[in-house]
Amino acid sequence: MATCYRHPSRETGVSCSNCGKPICPDCMTSTPVGMRCPDCAGQTQRVQTMRSLHVDPIVTYVLIAINVLMFLGSGGGGGILTGGGNGGSRVFNDFALWGPAIDIGHDYWRLITSGFLHSGILHIGFNMYILYWVGTMIEPALGHARFGALYFASLLAGSCGALLLQPNAVTVGASGAVFGLLGAAFVLQRERGIDPMRSGIGPLILFNLVLGFIIPNVSVGGHIGGLIGGVVCAFAMERLGRRRGGIVLPVVACLVVGLIAAAAAIAVSGRNSPFTG
């Protein structure tokens, strides 16, 4: 655990909301924007307007809209084909995550498009509810660019996890990306001195992880992969944001995580494939 920058013998889990230095209770100064260290507490607060205080979660709304439109376009879930045949939804056939199609057909777009397809009204309803809840919570704090980069990096990490555990299963859903947002929210709250277990984020993550092992036809690998991707991205954004302001480095960090996840997903897509020798 980190120690107070002014009292090295005192461990603390709270850091200054401005500079990020760890501070103990004796060094904390409560402000409208969080706890601050003695060095930052005396600084003049920047005047903020209502526009700068409130950022509409536009990316969250756009993502929800795309998911709903894709759901309707696929016939409300439709059927899933895994290698040709009759019936089912052509949208699922062409865009769902399926290892052999990526390995043999080089359908790399499936790593992303699968995250915008859902297999039923309960599936999309549950995912969109959590996306709305956590998206409206952290997008205003991260900004549109960082939030969007986090979402897609988590989506790719979820696809990687799904293919790693079940490369021959057909997988759809925004669960990987949503788990990434939950993991990022967990990290962001801890970094700001908030207990995620009390805020509800921690219990929600645990509940959904356990639920994945109970409900059939759930991609546990996608959930875990997305969660790990979101946690890694959040840690990277927090550390880079403290060293240097701006959005470029945090977005680049998410891009790197996403590219690594995509490369790993492609590498494991042909594992145990019945169509390869």
SULDA-V913164 format. One record per backbone hydrogen bond with DSSP energy under -0.5 kcal/mol. CO is the residue of the C=O (numbers start at 1). NH is the residue of the N-H. If there is no record, write none. Layout:
CO|NH / CO|NH
This chain:
2|12 / 7|4 / 7|10 / 9|11 / 10|4 / 14|23 / 16|20 / 21|16 / 22|5 / 24|27 / 24|28 / 25|28 / 29|36 / 31|34 / 34|31 / 35|17 / 36|29 / 37|41 / 38|42 / 40|43 / 49|53 / 50|54 / 53|55 / 54|56 / 56|58 / 57|61 / 58|62 / 59|63 / 60|64 / 61|65 / 62|66 / 63|67 / 64|68 / 65|69 / 66|70 / 67|71 / 68|72 / 69|73 / 70|74 / 71|76 / 71|77 / 72|75 / 75|78 / 79|81 / 79|89 / 89|93 / 90|94 / 91|95 / 92|96 / 97|171 / 98|101 / 98|102 / 99|102 / 99|103 / 100|104 / 100|105 / 101|107 / 102|106 / 106|108 / 107|110 / 108|111 / 109|112 / 109|113 / 110|114 / 112|115 / 113|116 / 114|117 / 114|173 / 117|173 / 120|124 / 121|125 / 122|126 / 123|127 / 124|128 / 125|129 / 126|130 / 127|131 / 128|132 / 129|133 / 130|134 / 131|135 / 132|136 / 134|138 / 135|139 / 138|142 / 139|143 / 143|147 / 144|148 / 145|149 / 146|150 / 147|151 / 148|152 / 149|153 / 150|154 / 151|155 / 152|156 / 153|157 / 154|158 / 155|159 / 156|160 / 157|161 / 158|162 / 159|163 / 160|164 / 161|165 / 162|166 / 166|169 / 167|99 / 169|171 / 171|97 / 174|178 / 175|179 / 176|180 / 177|181 / 178|182 / 179|183 / 180|184 / 181|185 / 182|186 / 183|187 / 184|188 / 185|189 / 186|190 / 187|191 / 188|192 / 189|192 / 189|194 / 190|193 / 194|196 / 195|198 / 195|199 / 196|200 / 196|202 / 200|204 / 201|205 / 202|206 / 203|207 / 204|208 / 205|209 / 206|210 / 207|211 / 208|212 / 209|213 / 210|213 / 210|214 / 211|214 / 211|215 / 215|218 / 218|220 / 219|223 / 220|224 / 221|225 / 222|226 / 223|227 / 224|228 / 225|229 / 226|230 / 227|231 / 228|232 / 229|233 / 230|234 / 231|235 / 232|236 / 233|237 / 234|238 / 235|239 / 236|240 / 237|241 / 238|242 / 239|243 / 240|244 / 247|251 / 248|252 / 249|253 / 250|254 / 251|255 / 252|256 / 253|257 / 254|258 / 255|259 / 256|260 / 257|261 / 258|262 / 259|263 / 260|264 / 261|265 / 262|266 / 263|267 / 264|268 / 265|269 / 268|271 / 270|273 / 273|276
